[in-house]
Amino acid sequence: MDRIFIDALRVEAWVGIYARERAARQTIEISLEFGVPDAAAQHDDIANTIDYAEVIARIRRELGERHFNLLETLGEYVVALLTEDFGAPWVKISIAKTGVARGVKRVGVAIERGTLS
């Protein structure tokens, strides 16, 4: 299986349980890897793969409109977008908040779903 990756996508999102996190969007960093059909490389046609520009636009739009208490829930939501709406058979995602704790660069979660063949 071929894979597409999107590394360090920065998104303004509503996420968190604390009052300061509910008052304004915060920047999160998302790295994704997802499976795509081998047919994309064989046919050199965007119709045979998942368009990463559409994935990026959709993630930005969806995360800008919804609030999530937990990064885990946000991650599962993005995984569902990729598997259900884009047809990815396998997804690996890491999501991090930046600058949320003194002396810590990033805090986040990693999720992997589906079958990698």
Phi and psi restraints in degrees (value plus and minus 20) as a CYANA .aco file:
   2 ASP   PHI     -99.6   -59.6
   2 ASP   PSI     138.3   178.3
   3 ARG   PHI    -155.8  -115.8
   3 ARG   PSI     124.9   164.9
   4 ILE   PHI    -127.1   -87.1
   4 ILE   PSI     121.6   161.6
   5 PHE   PHI    -145.2  -105.2
   5 PHE   PSI     127.5   167.5
   6 ILE   PHI    -146.8  -106.8
   6 ILE   PSI      97.2   137.2
   7 ASP   PHI    -129.6   -89.6
   7 ASP   PSI     108.9   148.9
   8 ALA   PHI      39.6    79.6
   8 ALA   PSI      24.9    64.9
   9 LEU   PHI     -90.5   -50.5
   9 LEU   PSI     101.7   141.7
  10 ARG   PHI    -117.1   -77.1
  10 ARG   PSI     107.9   147.9
  11 VAL   PHI    -153.8  -113.8
  11 VAL   PSI     119.4   159.4
  12 GLU   PHI    -106.9   -66.9
  12 GLU   PSI      99.1   139.1
  13 ALA   PHI    -156.8  -116.8
  13 ALA   PSI     134.1   174.1
  14 TRP   PHI    -111.8   -71.8
  14 TRP   PSI      84.9   124.9
  15 VAL   PHI    -171.8  -131.8
  15 VAL   PSI     113.4   153.4
  16 GLY   PHI     117.5   157.5
  16 GLY   PSI     143.6   183.6
  17 ILE   PHI    -128.1   -88.1
  17 ILE   PSI     -36.3     3.7
  18 TYR   PHI    -104.5   -64.5
  18 TYR   PSI     133.9   173.9
  19 ALA   PHI     -75.0   -35.0
  19 ALA   PSI     -62.5   -22.5
  20 ARG   PHI     -83.9   -43.9
  20 ARG   PSI     -49.2    -9.2
  21 GLU   PHI    -100.1   -60.1
  21 GLU   PSI     -44.2    -4.2
  22 ARG   PHI    -106.0   -66.0
  22 ARG   PSI     -36.8     3.2
  23 ALA   PHI     -99.5   -59.5
  23 ALA   PSI     -45.9    -5.9
  24 ALA   PHI    -175.3  -135.3
  24 ALA   PSI     135.9   175.9
  25 ARG   PHI     -85.1   -45.1
  25 ARG   PSI     135.1   175.1
  26 GLN   PHI    -150.4  -110.4
  26 GLN   PSI     134.9   174.9
  27 THR   PHI     -98.4   -58.4
  27 THR   PSI     108.0   148.0
  28 ILE   PHI    -139.9   -99.9
  28 ILE   PSI     138.9   178.9
  29 GLU   PHI    -138.2   -98.2
  29 GLU   PSI     106.8   146.8
  30 ILE   PHI    -140.1  -100.1
  30 ILE   PSI     111.4   151.4
  31 SER   PHI    -140.0  -100.0
  31 SER   PSI     111.7   151.7
  32 LEU   PHI    -146.7  -106.7
  32 LEU   PSI     130.2   170.2
  33 GLU   PHI    -161.9  -121.9
  33 GLU   PSI     112.3   152.3
  34 PHE   PHI    -165.0  -125.0
  34 PHE   PSI     127.6   167.6
  35 GLY   PHI     -94.9   -54.9
  35 GLY   PSI     124.8   164.8
  36 VAL   PHI    -154.6  -114.6
  36 VAL   PSI     137.7   177.7
  37 PRO   PHI     -82.7   -42.7
  37 PRO   PSI     123.0   163.0
  38 ASP   PHI     -82.8   -42.8
  38 ASP   PSI     -40.0     0.0
  39 ALA   PHI     -80.9   -40.9
  39 ALA   PSI     -45.4    -5.4
  40 ALA   PHI     -78.7   -38.7
  40 ALA   PSI     -68.9   -28.9
  41 ALA   PHI     -89.4   -49.4
  41 ALA   PSI     -53.6   -13.6
  42 GLN   PHI     -91.0   -51.0
  42 GLN   PSI     -53.5   -13.5
  43 HIS   PHI    -129.5   -89.5
  43 HIS   PSI     -28.3    11.7
  44 ASP   PHI      32.9    72.9
  44 ASP   PSI      25.1    65.1
  45 ASP   PHI    -155.3  -115.3
  45 ASP   PSI     105.4   145.4
  46 ILE   PHI     -79.2   -39.2
  46 ILE   PSI     -44.9    -4.9
  47 ALA   PHI     -86.5   -46.5
  47 ALA   PSI     -36.9     3.1
  48 ASN   PHI    -118.3   -78.3
  48 ASN   PSI      -6.5    33.5
  49 THR   PHI    -162.8  -122.8
  49 THR   PSI    -190.3  -150.3
  50 ILE   PHI    -125.4   -85.4
  50 ILE   PSI     103.7   143.7
  51 ASP   PHI     -95.9   -55.9
  51 ASP   PSI      89.8   129.8
  52 TYR   PHI     -83.6   -43.6
  52 TYR   PSI     -48.0    -8.0
  53 ALA   PHI     -85.1   -45.1
  53 ALA   PSI     -59.0   -19.0
  54 GLU   PHI     -87.5   -47.5
  54 GLU   PSI     -59.1   -19.1
  55 VAL   PHI     -81.3   -41.3
  55 VAL   PSI     -68.2   -28.2
  56 ILE   PHI     -80.4   -40.4
  56 ILE   PSI     -67.7   -27.7
  57 ALA   PHI     -81.2   -41.2
  57 ALA   PSI     -62.2   -22.2
  58 ARG   PHI     -85.9   -45.9
  58 ARG   PSI     -63.9   -23.9
  59 ILE   PHI     -81.2   -41.2
  59 ILE   PSI     -67.4   -27.4
  60 ARG   PHI     -79.1   -39.1
  60 ARG   PSI     -64.6   -24.6
  61 ARG   PHI     -85.2   -45.2
  61 ARG   PSI     -69.8   -29.8
  62 GLU   PHI     -83.7   -43.7
  62 GLU   PSI     -64.3   -24.3
  63 LEU   PHI     -94.1   -54.1
  63 LEU   PSI     -40.8    -0.8
  64 GLY   PHI     -97.7   -57.7
  64 GLY   PSI     -36.5     3.5
  65 GLU   PHI    -124.9   -84.9
  65 GLU   PSI     -40.2    -0.2
  66 ARG   PHI    -133.9   -93.9
  66 ARG   PSI     135.3   175.3
  67 HIS   PHI    -131.1   -91.1
  67 HIS   PSI     117.0   157.0
  68 PHE   PHI    -143.1  -103.1
  68 PHE   PSI     115.6   155.6
  69 ASN   PHI     -92.2   -52.2
  69 ASN   PSI     -60.6   -20.6
  70 LEU   PHI    -141.0  -101.0
  70 LEU   PSI     126.2   166.2
  71 LEU   PHI     -82.2   -42.2
  71 LEU   PSI     -52.3   -12.3
  72 GLU   PHI     -80.5   -40.5
  72 GLU   PSI     -62.8   -22.8
  73 THR   PHI     -88.3   -48.3
  73 THR   PSI     -62.3   -22.3
  74 LEU   PHI     -79.2   -39.2
  74 LEU   PSI     -64.0   -24.0
  75 GLY   PHI     -82.0   -42.0
  75 GLY   PSI     -64.1   -24.1
  76 GLU   PHI     -83.5   -43.5
  76 GLU   PSI     -55.1   -15.1
  77 TYR   PHI     -83.3   -43.3
  77 TYR   PSI     -66.0   -26.0
  78 VAL   PHI     -85.4   -45.4
  78 VAL   PSI     -60.8   -20.8
  79 VAL   PHI     -78.7   -38.7
  79 VAL   PSI     -64.1   -24.1
  80 ALA   PHI     -83.0   -43.0
  80 ALA   PSI     -59.1   -19.1
  81 LEU   PHI     -77.6   -37.6
  81 LEU   PSI     -66.6   -26.6
  82 LEU   PHI     -89.2   -49.2
  82 LEU   PSI     -60.9   -20.9
  83 THR   PHI     -98.1   -58.1
  83 THR   PSI     -64.4   -24.4
  84 GLU   PHI    -103.9   -63.9
  84 GLU   PSI     -64.3   -24.3
  85 ASP   PHI    -109.7   -69.7
  85 ASP   PSI     -51.7   -11.7
  86 PHE   PHI    -125.9   -85.9
  86 PHE   PSI     -30.9     9.1
  87 GLY   PHI      58.8    98.8
  87 GLY   PSI       1.1    41.1
  88 ALA   PHI     -91.5   -51.5
  88 ALA   PSI     108.6   148.6
  89 PRO   PHI     -99.1   -59.1
  89 PRO   PSI     -37.5     2.5
  90 TRP   PHI    -168.2  -128.2
  90 TRP   PSI     117.0   157.0
  91 VAL   PHI    -158.9  -118.9
  91 VAL   PSI     115.8   155.8
  92 LYS   PHI    -146.6  -106.6
  92 LYS   PSI     108.4   148.4
  93 ILE   PHI    -157.8  -117.8
  93 ILE   PSI     122.7   162.7
  94 SER   PHI    -148.1  -108.1
  94 SER   PSI     118.3   158.3
  95 ILE   PHI    -150.2  -110.2
  95 ILE   PSI     113.6   153.6
  96 ALA   PHI    -157.3  -117.3
  96 ALA   PSI     122.3   162.3
  97 LYS   PHI    -110.0   -70.0
  97 LYS   PSI     122.5   162.5
  98 THR   PHI    -129.3   -89.3
  98 THR   PSI     122.9   162.9
  99 GLY   PHI      44.1    84.1
  99 GLY   PSI      10.2    50.2
 100 VAL   PHI    -112.9   -72.9
 100 VAL   PSI     -34.5     5.5
 101 ALA   PHI    -157.7  -117.7
 101 ALA   PSI     119.4   159.4
 102 ARG   PHI     -79.7   -39.7
 102 ARG   PSI     109.9   149.9
 103 GLY   PHI      57.7    97.7
 103 GLY   PSI     -10.8    29.2
 104 VAL   PHI    -142.8  -102.8
 104 VAL   PSI     105.1   145.1
 105 LYS   PHI     -91.4   -51.4
 105 LYS   PSI     -67.4   -27.4
 106 ARG   PHI    -167.7  -127.7
 106 ARG   PSI     128.5   168.5
 107 VAL   PHI    -150.6  -110.6
 107 VAL   PSI     112.5   152.5
 108 GLY   PHI    -185.4  -145.4
 108 GLY   PSI    -188.0  -148.0
 109 VAL   PHI    -153.5  -113.5
 109 VAL   PSI     137.3   177.3
 110 ALA   PHI    -148.8  -108.8
 110 ALA   PSI     116.2   156.2
 111 ILE   PHI    -153.9  -113.9
 111 ILE   PSI     121.4   161.4
 112 GLU   PHI    -155.2  -115.2
 112 GLU   PSI     108.9   148.9
 113 ARG   PHI    -156.9  -116.9
 113 ARG   PSI     130.1   170.1
 114 GLY   PHI      78.4   118.4
 114 GLY   PSI    -190.5  -150.5
 115 THR   PHI    -138.4   -98.4
 115 THR   PSI     104.7   144.7
 116 LEU   PHI    -118.3   -78.3
 116 LEU   PSI      97.0   137.0
